[in-house]
């Protein structure tokens, strides 16, 4: 998942850079565009990171739940049945 998140954030950064260059080409102030681009990237990165961490935690919980809740099987027939 980490590689996917990193690749997605790199793509976002490229897109924001292209959009910023376009805004500057049409007369926007470079310093203002750069600040807004950086803030937008930080906000999205934080949300993506938070979501990825939640998904990893949930997967860990589900894996633990499955391990805990597995019924005890008597495949060899060694236990007395009631």
C-alpha positions, -999 to +999 in steps of 0.1 A: +000+000+000+029+023+008+041+022-028+006+030-041+003+060-017+038+073-027+030+070-064-003+087-060+013+116-041+039+120-068+012+121-094-007+147-073+025+168-070+030+167-108-006+177-114-004+206-089+029+218-104+014+218-139-017+237-126+005+262-108+026+268-139-006+274-159-019+299-133+015+318-134+014+318-172-020+335-170-007+362-146-011+348-111+016+357-086+042+329-084+047+332-046+010+330-039+005+300-063+035+282-047+021+287-012-014+275-022+001+245-040+022+235-010-008+238+013-030+218-009-004+191-012+000+190+026-037+187+032-042+159+006-010+141+018-023+142+054-057+128+045-042+100+023-018+091+051-046+091+077-068+069+055-040+045+047-031+041+084-068+034+092-069+007+065-038-009+078-051-009+114-085-023+102-067-051+083-047-059+114-078-060+135-096-083+110-066-106+109-065-107+147-103-113+149-100-142+125-072-158+145-090-153+178-124-165+166-114-196+147-132-226+161-111-253+176-112-281+152-107-318+161-094-330+128-078-361+142-108-371+163-088-371+195-113-352+217-144-367+233-176-353+218-204-346+242 
